């Protein structure tokens, strides 16, 4: 074994000894974890500005921002263990794309484009709850642990022994990627379904009908149909396996939440969403800059040339007459 590989192995063992396998308080399953809780928070805080920049910043409407943040923070109070004490932040991005994602430690993002397609508050809670589930299930941490296990030569010692942000910053490109689609934000089939399950748990504890989680998937399917299948929403790039997720959500509604639709304590809060969010979302949409329908000077010039063959060169006139 080469010295460098041996040292990397020792570093990895030292790193994992500080964290290693543990039972997740939210999911109840054992996970191999590399980052400490403090490092998860530090990594999320450092990656956050880059992700906000990738999506064009936050919406300017403070009421919309506070509306989303308030719902998210309410959901977060129903998480397990010490998770309610995370420095939770819920950001509404000023982007037309349909997407949502979360960073380790409690940074949750959703695009205006996705919120615009919603019809009730429970759908909003479903998306935010799903992303909270990725945080409480430590999915990014788990992905990093798996990657380090596969690539033993990474600098595991820098992760496992210090909280230095400069050490963590080297992993931000793997999180942010292009358009918020970094490697570490793409989860497995089971991780996606796990986040759906946790999201339904948190939204139900907060008084929302978990059927709205299924409605969110129907919104995404409608977006796919509108595009003719040519381009799926970015949400399905970072949150794949819609068929599996839909089937598992339906099964959860049948077995875990069979009385959700008749429970008076669970609601969709459609009227509140339509009163608070809809007018403001519509106003943003109405005030967006539109592409000009007036022909450009080049378009006008080309139209004149096409209408008057006498202005063409001799070669073009001869070609058109053939």
PEWO-V901298 format. One record per backbone hydrogen bond with DSSP energy under -1.0 kcal/mol. NH is the residue of the N-H (numbers start at 0). CO is the residue of the C=O. E is the energy in kcal/mol with one decimal. If there is no record, write none. Layout:
BEGIN
nh: (NH;NH)
co: (CO;CO)
e: (E;E)
END
This chain:
BEGIN
nh: (5;6;7;8;9;10;11;12;13;14;15;16;17;19;21;23;27;30;32;39;40;41;42;43;44;45;46;47;50;51;52;53;54;55;56;58;64;65;66;67;68;69;70;71;72;73;74;75;76;77;78;82;84;85;87;88;90;92;93;94;100;102;105;107;108;109;110;111;112;114;115;117;121;123;124;125;126;127;128;129;130;131;132;133;134;135;136;137;138;141;142;143;144;145;146;147;148;149;150;153;155;159;160;167;168;170;171;174;175;176;181;183;184;185;191;192;193;194;195;196;197;198;199;200;201;202;203;204;205;206;207;208;211;212;214;215;216;217;218;219;220;221;222;223;224;225;226;227;228;229;234;235;236;237;238;244;245;246;247;248;249;250;251;252;253;254;255;256;259;265;266;272;273;274;275;276;277;280;281;282;283;284;285;286;299;300;301;302;303;304;305;306;310;311;316;317;318;319;320)
co: (1;2;3;4;5;6;7;8;9;10;11;12;14;32;30;28;23;21;19;35;36;37;38;39;40;41;42;43;46;47;48;49;50;52;51;91;60;61;62;63;64;65;66;67;68;69;70;71;72;74;75;79;81;82;85;105;107;109;56;92;108;106;102;88;100;90;98;92;94;110;111;114;267;119;120;121;122;123;124;125;126;127;128;129;130;131;132;134;133;137;138;139;140;141;142;143;144;145;146;150;153;155;156;163;164;167;168;171;171;172;174;173;181;182;187;188;189;190;191;192;193;194;195;196;197;198;199;200;201;203;202;266;208;209;210;211;212;213;214;215;216;217;218;219;220;221;222;224;223;226;97;232;233;233;234;240;241;242;243;244;245;246;247;248;249;250;251;251;256;262;206;268;269;270;271;272;272;276;277;278;279;280;281;282;295;296;297;298;299;300;301;302;307;308;312;313;314;315;316)
e: (-2.4;-2.8;-2.1;-2.4;-2.5;-2.6;-2.5;-2.6;-2.4;-2.4;-2.9;-1.6;-1.0;-1.1;-2.2;-2.9;-2.6;-2.9;-1.8;-2.2;-2.0;-2.2;-2.7;-2.4;-2.4;-1.9;-2.1;-1.6;-1.8;-2.4;-2.0;-2.1;-1.2;-1.7;-2.8;-2.1;-2.0;-2.5;-2.2;-2.4;-2.4;-2.6;-1.8;-2.4;-2.6;-1.7;-2.2;-2.2;-1.1;-1.7;-1.5;-2.0;-1.9;-2.1;-2.3;-2.5;-2.9;-2.8;-2.6;-1.9;-1.9;-3.2;-1.5;-3.1;-3.1;-2.3;-2.5;-2.2;-2.4;-1.9;-2.7;-1.6;-2.0;-1.0;-2.4;-2.2;-2.0;-2.4;-2.8;-2.0;-2.1;-2.6;-2.1;-1.4;-1.4;-2.9;-2.2;-1.4;-2.2;-2.3;-2.4;-2.5;-2.2;-2.2;-2.5;-2.5;-1.9;-1.6;-2.1;-1.6;-2.3;-3.1;-1.8;-1.4;-2.3;-2.1;-1.4;-1.4;-3.3;-1.4;-1.2;-2.8;-1.6;-1.4;-2.4;-2.2;-2.3;-2.3;-2.2;-2.5;-2.5;-2.6;-2.4;-1.8;-2.7;-2.6;-1.9;-2.1;-1.2;-1.5;-3.0;-2.3;-1.9;-1.8;-1.7;-1.9;-1.3;-1.7;-2.0;-2.0;-2.1;-2.2;-1.9;-2.0;-2.3;-2.3;-1.4;-1.3;-2.1;-1.4;-2.2;-1.5;-1.2;-2.0;-1.8;-2.3;-2.8;-2.1;-2.2;-2.5;-2.5;-1.9;-2.2;-2.4;-1.8;-2.4;-2.3;-2.1;-1.5;-1.8;-2.1;-1.7;-2.8;-1.8;-2.7;-1.7;-1.9;-2.7;-2.7;-1.9;-2.0;-2.1;-2.5;-1.7;-2.3;-2.4;-2.4;-2.3;-2.2;-2.1;-2.4;-1.7;-2.3;-1.9;-2.2;-2.3;-2.1;-2.2;-1.2)
END
